[in-house]
């Protein structure tokens, strides 16, 4: 009797709940301009400064417990099969991974393990959105002499708060070598529980202004900025740029140009944890503008004791500015990064490159690296 009740209640409850959940998730897809990460950007835009780099992704691990109802096709028959599922979703800075255990209530019962990826389709925040799941399925169908068979699982999922619903399909066996085709398709509905949440800092408007303007502001101006309330930031920003309006025009070309450089620095050199304006390349771009020429080259050295913290894959990028910096006919800025190896993550997490040499007074310099490509080395030496 209990088994019959499950057969009746699972389809009705799961289908109704999933439909409701998809409607709720759809409602949660607020316009981009109203999303949390966009609000931070909008705060800067209000002052004509777009300082925030791409929104930081949080690192989380969620457990989702669902019940499902669907049809289990075995050859020419398609009996109803209810399922119980436990899935784990790990969101990292690079991938959304999923692993799960799926149990099917049938005679005989089935049990499977999944391992795959989850792709955000439309997401308003971490707990509201639509997702696509693709996974490898390893299944014990309970009745074959072969203990396990390999298949594929796909699903479209909707998350709204703690509720998650999915339209799912599994190819449990392909009809190879005379075998029987097996597949399952149905709906799943359940609850999501957060097991780990490592949030990444999202800069405030004051943080972004501080990061972008610290290169040209005085210490007193930065202190005034820190002591200003959110409501006072626009007035502070207007005063700051009014003092730098050397032409006296209403347009204030200096402000327009600096804010354009801010946007470009954040777009090109920003990472999840660092604003582009806080990187070495971003800072040079803000202070001196775009280079007239860029050259790239790989190190000519093998690792030795002198460069024990480098890998053979270190790469140099040279920026050249001709005739635009007062006192320098040719100004150069040399940056280094790692293409691989033990320390590459350090550079990637900080915008990719760090400055190692410049002939401009006040810029950081380790001296001219001796492992530059010959043509680049000769040019750099000629600018001293």
HELIX and SHEET records of a PDB file:
HELIX    1   1 UNK A    2  UNK A   27  1                                  26    
HELIX    2   2 UNK A   32  UNK A   34  5                                   3    
HELIX    3   3 UNK A   36  UNK A   45  1                                  10    
HELIX    4   4 UNK A  205  UNK A  213  1                                   9    
HELIX    5   5 UNK A  219  UNK A  227  1                                   9    
HELIX    6   6 UNK A  230  UNK A  232  5                                   3    
HELIX    7   7 UNK A  233  UNK A  242  1                                  10    
HELIX    8   8 UNK A  253  UNK A  269  1                                  17    
HELIX    9   9 UNK A  276  UNK A  278  5                                   3    
HELIX   10  10 UNK A  280  UNK A  288  1                                   9    
HELIX   11  11 UNK A  344  UNK A  348  1                                   5    
HELIX   12  12 UNK A  374  UNK A  382  1                                   9    
SHEET    1   A 9 UNK A  59  UNK A  74  0                                        
SHEET    2   A 9 UNK A  77  UNK A  91 -1                                        
SHEET    3   A 9 UNK A  96  UNK A 105 -1                                        
SHEET    4   A 9 UNK A 110  UNK A 125 -1                                        
SHEET    5   A 9 UNK A 128  UNK A 140 -1                                        
SHEET    6   A 9 UNK A 149  UNK A 160 -1                                        
SHEET    7   A 9 UNK A 163  UNK A 173 -1                                        
SHEET    8   A 9 UNK A 182  UNK A 198 -1                                        
SHEET    9   A 9 UNK A  59  UNK A  74 -1                                        
SHEET    1   B 4 UNK A 293  UNK A 298  0                                        
SHEET    2   B 4 UNK A 314  UNK A 325 -1                                        
SHEET    3   B 4 UNK A 328  UNK A 338 -1                                        
SHEET    4   B 4 UNK A 354  UNK A 358 -1                                        
END                                                                             
